[in-house]
Amino acid sequence: MFTSPLIAAPMAGGTTTAELALAAQGAGAFAFAAGGYKTAGQLAAHIAPLRAAGKDFGVNLFVPRKEPLAPGQAAGLARYRAELAADAAVHGAAVPEVELEQDDPRVQDYWAEKLDLLLEDPVPVVSFTFGLAPAAVVAQLQRAGSRVLASVTGVAEALAAAATGVDALVVQHAGAGGHTAAFLPADGGFATLPDLVAAVRAEVTLPLVGAGGVSGPAGAREALSAGAVAVAIGTALIRTDESGARALHKDALGDPAYTETAMTRAFTGKPARALINSFVRNHTAAAPAAYPEVHFLTAPLRAAASTAQDREMLNLWAGTGWRSARTGPAASVVEGFLQEM
Ligand SMILES: Cc1cc2nc3c(=O)[nH]c(=O)nc-3n(C[C@H](O)[C@H](O)[C@H](O)COP(=O)(O)O)c2cc1C
């Protein structure tokens, strides 16, 4: 299914640009476009250069939550809003009131429109994260000619995903940078990506893509030995020339002042792995499980921090292998992996 054992992972929020995907593809990786947060029109524009390049590629979408926020989560959101006011004021931002209906396009992440786009003008591969696409959607995409992948973080999720009829699984270890793909309570701690791949391999016959914390070719080889057909890298590409990540983010990943990553809901309400900065230290404990509301709550604060060049209030997404992330052309990173895998 994949033309390469190395996959350039989708990184929504600006990091995956068409240029990054094309550079990774040109150097021999299988590239994913990042559909999350985009409207259908923005997604169409993002993937147009990949369509034009004529090689196989994938498109990743966020699966929206099924239920509105519970009353307890809404109350937690109000408390969190008050907690953030002082931080926001530092750079002259305000924390907005965020009340989103379940059918708000931002809660749905423009799901229906983006599926329509991918059904009308199919792409070779579609992957999902944050939950499972319904079996009927998986079947529709397959009838349209796409291979469909679900992202999972444990064995129970893998079994649930396989039951929806997908063609393959992205098996994401907790060492991954950015948001976790998890959608069920964790069903086991897996020390390493190869441990997780092997555990899923034992229960599911679908092809597996390993992801999470892979910092170099040796880690990639171990995931392949454990039973993955390919390995996806995200963090290793964030600092590259073609990545759309902020310069502040790229530089922070290379700054020895940062010594640790942590999973935090502080920025978006969904657990995500980031470098530990003041914002993570100060707000992880109180941040409510309210995604995407918290994302919109913190957005003005993050924008103001970015303008003020204050990386201590930014979401510096990073996987556990962040220290190996290199600057320079993405092609060099991809070639470095492929030569030794
Ligand atoms: C900045 C950033 C953004 C990400 N955005 C997405 C996304 O939009 N969709 C997705 O499925 N995974 C996303 N991920 C997770 C990656 O697809 C991949 O699983 C992860 O980067 C692999 O771990 P690594 O970062 O340690 O290489 C993101 C990761 C990062 C670092």
The ligand as an SDF file (V2000), in Angstrom:
LIG
                    3D

 31 33  0  0  0  0  0  0  0  0999 V2000
    3.2120   19.4580   15.2070 C   0  0  0  0  0  0  0  0  0  0  0  0
    2.4750   18.1680   15.0710 C   0  0  0  0  0  0  0  0  0  0  0  0
    1.2120   18.1540   14.5110 C   0  0  0  0  0  0  0  0  0  0  0  0
    0.5260   16.9380   14.3420 C   0  0  0  0  0  0  0  0  0  0  0  0
   -0.6970   16.9300   13.7290 N   0  0  0  0  0  0  0  0  0  0  0  0
   -1.3020   15.7440   13.4540 C   0  0  0  0  0  0  0  0  0  0  0  0
   -2.4720   15.6980   12.6520 C   0  0  0  0  0  0  0  0  0  0  0  0
   -2.9750   16.7080   12.1770 O   0  0  0  0  0  0  0  0  0  0  0  0
   -3.0450   14.4930   12.4230 N   0  0  0  0  0  0  0  0  0  0  0  0
   -2.4860   13.3230   12.8900 C   0  0  0  0  0  0  0  0  0  0  0  0
   -3.0280   12.2460   12.6270 O   0  0  0  0  0  0  0  0  0  0  0  0
   -1.3710   13.3390   13.6290 N   0  0  0  0  0  0  0  0  0  0  0  0
   -0.7660   14.5150   13.9020 C   0  0  0  0  0  0  0  0  0  0  0  0
    0.4170   14.5260   14.5960 N   0  0  0  0  0  0  0  0  0  0  0  0
    1.0180   13.2460   14.9820 C   0  0  0  0  0  0  0  0  0  0  0  0
    1.8440   12.7160   13.8180 C   0  0  0  0  0  0  0  0  0  0  0  0
    1.0020   12.3670   12.7580 O   0  0  0  0  0  0  0  0  0  0  0  0
    2.6750   11.4880   14.2250 C   0  0  0  0  0  0  0  0  0  0  0  0
    1.8540   10.4960   14.7740 O   0  0  0  0  0  0  0  0  0  0  0  0
    3.7540   11.8600   15.2210 C   0  0  0  0  0  0  0  0  0  0  0  0
    4.3750   13.0480   14.8540 O   0  0  0  0  0  0  0  0  0  0  0  0
    4.7790   10.7600   15.3070 C   0  0  0  0  0  0  0  0  0  0  0  0
    5.6180   10.9470   16.4200 O   0  0  0  0  0  0  0  0  0  0  0  0
    6.9260   11.8700   16.4040 P   0  0  0  0  0  0  0  0  0  0  0  0
    6.4220   13.2660   16.4440 O   0  0  0  0  0  0  0  0  0  0  0  0
    7.6190   11.4870   17.6390 O   0  0  0  0  0  0  0  0  0  0  0  0
    7.6720   11.5570   15.1420 O   0  0  0  0  0  0  0  0  0  0  0  0
    1.1110   15.7230   14.7820 C   0  0  0  0  0  0  0  0  0  0  0  0
    2.3870   15.7540   15.3510 C   0  0  0  0  0  0  0  0  0  0  0  0
    3.0760   16.9440   15.4890 C   0  0  0  0  0  0  0  0  0  0  0  0
    4.4590   16.9110   16.0770 C   0  0  0  0  0  0  0  0  0  0  0  0
  1  2  1  0
  2  3  1  0
  2 30  2  0
  3  4  2  0
  4  5  1  0
  4 28  1  0
  5  6  2  0
  6  7  1  0
  6 13  1  0
  7  8  2  0
  7  9  1  0
  9 10  1  0
 10 11  2  0
 10 12  1  0
 12 13  2  0
 13 14  1  0
 14 15  1  0
 14 28  1  0
 15 16  1  0
 16 17  1  0
 16 18  1  0
 18 19  1  0
 18 20  1  0
 20 21  1  0
 20 22  1  0
 22 23  1  0
 23 24  1  0
 24 25  2  0
 24 26  1  0
 24 27  1  0
 28 29  2  0
 29 30  1  0
 30 31  1  0
M  END
$$$$
